[in-house]
Amino acid sequence: MTTTASHIDRVFAFVRRDFKINWSYRAAFFGDILSLITQVVMFYFIGLMVDPNVIPEYGGRTTSYIAFAAIGIALGGFLQLGLGRVSSAIRQEQLMGTLEPLFMTPTSLGVLQVGLAFYDVIYVPIRTAVFLGAVALFLDLEFALSGALPTLVVILFFMPFVWGLGTLASAGIMTFKRGGAAMGLVVLALNVTSGAYFPLDLFPSWVTTIAQANPIAVAYQASRETLLGGAGWEAVTPHIPFMALSAVATLLAGSVAVRLALKREHRRGTLGAY
């Protein structure tokens, strides 16, 4: 009989495996850090050209463009890594020839889905925190420490939402075998239209209206209110029910999509094909 402890052991077996794989390719690890530094430098110089009057105030405080963009880069990177890596986990298993053997083991589908992505569930929040700390230190930006815990709660609800989107994408990759370039475009579009890099007030009114029902835009706005404006739980708690429902919706949709994709590939005999 499979116990909860055995499920946890299997999930962390995936974590240990993925850590060893990622650490064996150190160039990619340090390349990720270099990419973050490059984005910060680029947006710093863009900020020198931006009219400070177009940057929204948070908690009655004026803020710089680089501070505004830093939150977008941090959570946008969270979205990119979470969505991209969850979906690419299936593709990677296909390319290594281990996808079909994995699904033939007695490990449940749910544990496999969690295990294939759980390394990033641990890594990405740490990466986000280190990034914001480094930006605050080296660019002399002031983030409200009182907003750290409310922001963490936002991320904890944002994470399963992104995970659900990634699971949906992985079902498509399982079926169509490719999709890396398309995924990059989707992430870029989601970030731009959610206010990651530019205030939503600059967009047409219909984009702003849609953003009010967009969990990604809500996460960006709430994080800026807490970290830049010094707002407390009052900036976060009104959004928690909506973000929780959104996370449940994408997780359920992703789970159903993966099961349907698996049935299709089993029926066609193409599960291990790439």
N, C-alpha and C positions, 0 to 999 in steps of 0.2 A: 504493500500500500504506500502510495506516494504521500509524503508529509509536507507541511509548509516549510519545514527546515530544509528538506531536500530540494524544494523549488528554489529557495534562497541560495543554497549552495551552487545550484546550476547557474543561476543568474550571475553570481560572483565568479564562477568559472569563466563565463564569457568576458567579464570585466578584466580578469587577470590575462586572458588571452589577448584581448584588444589592447591592453596597456603594453604588453610585450611587443606586439606588432607595431604599434605606433612609436614606441621608444626605439625600435630597431631602425626606423626611418626618421632619424633626427633632423634631417634637412627639411622635411615637411613640417615638423614641430616648430622649428625656429623660423621657417618661412611664414607660418601663421602669425608669429609674433611680429615679424618684419612687416607683414601686410597691415597689421593694426597700427604700427608706428607710421607707416606710409600714409594711411588714411588720416591720422591725426595731423600730420604735417601738412597734408594737402588742404584739409578743412581749416587749419589755422590760417593759411594764407588766403583762402577764400573768405574767411571771416574778416580779414583786413579790408576787403572791398565791400562788405555788407553794411548797409545802413542800420545802425543799432536800433533805430525806431521801429523797424519791421519785426524785431524779435519780441515775442510776447513776454509780458511780465508774469512772474509766478510768485504768489503770496505777496504781491505789491513790490517785489524786488525786480530790478532790471538785471538782465543777464547778458553775457556775451554770446556771439554766435558759436564760438568753439565749445562753450559749456552746453549750449543747446544741442549742438551736433554730437558732442561726446556721449550723451545719453542715447541718441539715435544710433551711433556707431556700436555702442555696447550691446543694446538690445537687438539691433539689426544684425550684428554678428551672431548673437544668440539664435536669431531666426534662421540665418544662413546655415550655421552649423547644425542646429537642431533639425531643420527641415531637410537639408542636403544629406547629412550623414545617416539619419534614420532611413531615408529612402535608398541611399547608396549601399547600406548594409546588405540588403538583399542582392543588389547587383554584384557586390564584392564576393559574396558567397557563390553566386553563379559563376563568376570568372575563375574562382579558385576550385570549382568543382565540388564544393562541400554543401551546396544548398539541398540537393536531394537526399544525401545521407543524413543531414540534420533533421529533415522532416520525417525520416524513417525511424528515428529514435523514439523511445517512449516519452520523451519530453513533450509536454503539451504545447499547443500553438501559442497560447498566451505567454508562457515562460520563454519560448523562443523569441517572440516579438520584444519582450522586455529585455532579455539577455543581449540581443543583437544591438540594442541602442543604449543600454544602461551605462556603459562607459562614458558616453557623451552627456548623459544626465548628471553625472558627477563632475566631469571635466568642464563643461560649459559655464555653470554658475561660478566656479573658481576662476576661470578665465575672465569672466565679466567683472568680478570683484577686483582682481589684480589689475585689469585694464583701467577701471575707474580710479583706483588708488594711484596708479602711475601717472595718469593724466592730471589728477589733483596735485600730485607732488611736483612734477616737472613743468607744468604749465601754470602753476600757482592758481588753480581754480578752487573755489570753495564750494564743497558739497555739504549740505546739512546732515550732520551725523544722526540727528533725531529722525531723519527720514529713511535711515538704512533698513530698519526692521519692517516698516510698511512696504518699502520697495521690494524687500525679500519676499513678502507675502504675494505681491503682484507677480513676481517671477515664478513663484511656486504654482500659481494658477496659469500663468502664461506658458510654462514648460509643457504641461500635458496637452494644451491646445496645439502647440507647435508639433508635439509628438504625434498627435492625431493626424495633423496635416501630412506629416512625413510618412505615416503608415498608409494613408490614402495614396500618396505618390509611389510608395513601394509596391502597392498592388498594380499600379500602371507599369512600373518598371518590370515586375515579374511577368507581365503579359507582353509588353512591347520590347523588352530587353534593353532599350536605350532611353535616354531622357535627361542626361546630364546638362546639356546646353539649354534645353527648355526649362529645366529646374532653375538654372541661374537667372533666366529672364523672369520667371515667376517671382523669385525672391526679390529681385531688383524692383519689379513693379509693386509688390506688396510693401516694400520699405518706403519707396518714394511716395505712394499714395496714402501711406499711414502717418506721414509727417516725421520720418526718421531724420531727414536732412534739411527739410524746408518747412516753415510754418504752414499749416493747412489753410490759413487765411489767404495765402497767396494763390491758392488753386481756385478753379471755378466753384461756385456754391454747391453744385451737385456732388463734387468730390468731398467737400466738408460734410454734407448731409450723410453720405454713405459712411464716412469715417466714424460717425457717432455710433454706428452699429458694427464697427470693425474692432474686434478684440485686440488686434495689434496696435491700432491707433489709441485705444483706451489705455493699453499698457504703457505706451510712450508718454501719454499725457499725465497719467497718474504718477509715473516715476519722476517726471520733471517737476510736478507739483511738490513731491516729497523731498527730492534731492536738491532742487534748485530753489524752491519756494519755502522750504522748511515746514510744509504742511504735515500734519500728523495723520492719524487713522481716518479722520473725516474726509480726506482726499481719496482714500482707498476703499473703505467699507461699502460705499454705495455701488461700487463696480464689482464687488466680489460675487454676488449671485449671477450676474450676467457672464462673467468670465468663467465661473464654475460650470454653468450650463453650456457655454461654448466649448469648453474642454471635454465635457461628457459627450457632446454631439459629435465632435471630430474623432474622439476615440472610438465611439460606437461605429461611426461611418467607416473609419479606417479598418476596424476589426472585421466588419461585414465584407468590405471590399477585398481584403486579403483572403478571407475564406472562399469567396467567389472566384478569385484569381487562382487559388490553389486547386479548386475543383476543376476549373477549366484546364489548367496545365496537366493535372493528373489524367483527365479524360483524353487529352491530346498526346500525352506522353512526352511533353516538352519541358518539364519542370527544370531539368538540369541543363537545358540548351541555352546557349548565349550567343 
